[in-house]
Amino acid sequence: MTRYSKGARAERELLNTLDGMGYSVMRSAGSGVNSLSPDIIAIKEGDGFAFECKYWDRGSLSLDHEQVESLKRWERNTRMRAFVAWRMNGMGWYFIRPEELTLNEKSYSVTRKIAVGIGRKLDAITGAPQTAAVIEQLK
């Protein structure tokens, strides 16, 4: 399976999980191709989130400056909270705020250790306890 296929599958997993929690969700048409918009947008009762999704099973994650700056701009323009959603094998999703990323010369980055240390899971973002079915999907 290609890296794009794995990433798209992970995006659909998060999209379906949010849908199961009652959010109206949409996956961006340019997902994985451009950085004009986040990969997933989720809205429920006027509360919105924007997610740049990554499925990467390494010790760190790097994002282009353009991707992160676009995510920050999206947050400013829409007032939706924006996150990098990192899917780790066997550990589920971790959600990192753009300002928690480390600015490097060629990219922004975060290590697995830092992401796990932040420990932000989906229930911390949504404020809603997850059902057993949703928790199982996130594993």
C-alpha positions in Angstrom: 0.0 0.0 0.0 1.4 3.4 -0.9 2.0 6.2 1.6 -0.8 8.2 -0.1 -3.2 5.3 0.3 -2.4 4.8 4.0 -2.8 8.5 4.6 -6.1 8.7 2.8 -7.3 5.6 4.7 -6.3 7.3 8.0 -8.1 10.5 7.0 -11.3 8.5 6.3 -11.0 6.8 9.6 -10.9 10.1 11.5 -13.7 11.5 9.3 -15.9 8.5 10.1 -15.1 8.7 13.8 -16.1 12.4 13.9 -19.2 11.6 11.9 -20.1 8.9 14.5 -19.7 11.6 17.2 -22.4 13.7 15.5 -20.1 16.2 13.6 -20.8 17.4 10.1 -17.5 16.5 8.4 -15.8 17.0 5.1 -12.5 15.9 3.6 -10.8 18.5 1.4 -10.8 17.8 -2.3 -7.1 18.8 -2.5 -6.1 16.7 0.5 -2.5 15.6 0.0 -2.1 17.7 -3.1 -2.0 21.3 -1.9 -1.9 23.2 1.3 -4.7 25.6 0.6 -7.1 24.0 3.1 -6.9 21.4 5.9 -7.5 17.7 5.2 -10.6 17.5 7.4 -13.1 20.0 8.6 -15.6 19.1 11.4 -18.4 21.2 12.7 -21.0 20.5 15.4 -23.4 23.1 17.0 -21.2 26.0 15.8 -18.0 24.5 17.2 -15.5 23.7 14.4 -12.1 22.0 14.0 -9.6 21.8 11.1 -7.2 18.9 10.9 -4.0 18.4 8.9 -3.8 14.6 9.0 -0.6 12.6 9.0 -0.1 8.9 9.2 3.6 8.3 9.9 5.2 5.6 11.9 8.5 7.1 12.7 10.1 8.9 15.6 9.3 12.4 14.4 7.0 14.2 12.0 7.9 17.0 9.7 5.6 19.4 7.8 6.5 22.0 5.2 6.4 25.6 6.3 3.7 26.2 3.7 1.4 23.5 5.3 1.7 24.9 8.8 1.4 28.5 7.8 -1.7 27.7 5.8 -3.2 25.8 8.8 -2.5 28.9 11.0 -4.0 31.2 8.4 -7.1 28.9 8.2 -7.5 29.1 12.0 -7.2 32.9 12.0 -9.7 33.3 9.1 -12.3 30.8 10.4 -11.7 30.9 14.1 -11.8 27.1 14.0 -9.3 25.4 16.2 -6.6 23.8 14.0 -4.6 20.7 14.7 -2.0 18.4 13.2 -3.6 15.0 13.7 -0.9 12.4 13.8 -2.0 8.7 13.5 0.6 6.4 15.1 0.5 2.6 14.7 -0.9 0.9 17.8 -1.3 4.3 19.6 -4.1 6.0 17.7 -4.4 9.7 17.0 -2.6 12.5 18.8 -3.5 16.1 18.2 -0.9 18.8 18.1 -1.5 22.5 17.9 0.5 24.4 15.3 2.3 26.5 17.9 3.5 23.3 19.6 5.5 22.4 16.5 9.2 23.2 16.4 10.2 25.7 13.7 13.3 24.4 11.8 15.1 25.9 8.8 13.2 23.8 6.2 10.2 22.6 8.1 8.1 22.4 11.3 8.5 19.2 13.3 7.4 17.3 16.4 8.8 14.2 17.9 6.7 11.2 18.9 7.9 11.7 22.5 6.6 15.3 22.5 3.3 14.4 20.9 2.7 11.6 23.4 3.9 13.8 26.2 1.3 16.4 25.2 -1.1 13.5 25.2 -4.0 15.3 23.5 -6.5 12.8 22.2 -9.8 13.4 20.5 -11.9 13.6 23.7 -9.7 16.4 25.0 -10.5 18.4 21.8 -14.2 17.7 21.6 -14.9 17.7 25.3 -17.1 14.6 24.9 -16.4 11.2 26.3 -16.1 8.7 23.5 -18.3 5.7 23.1 -16.7 2.2 23.2 -17.2 2.0 19.4 -15.4 5.3 18.8 -12.5 4.3 21.1 -12.1 1.0 19.2 -11.9 2.8 15.9 -9.1 5.1 17.2 -6.9 2.2 18.3 
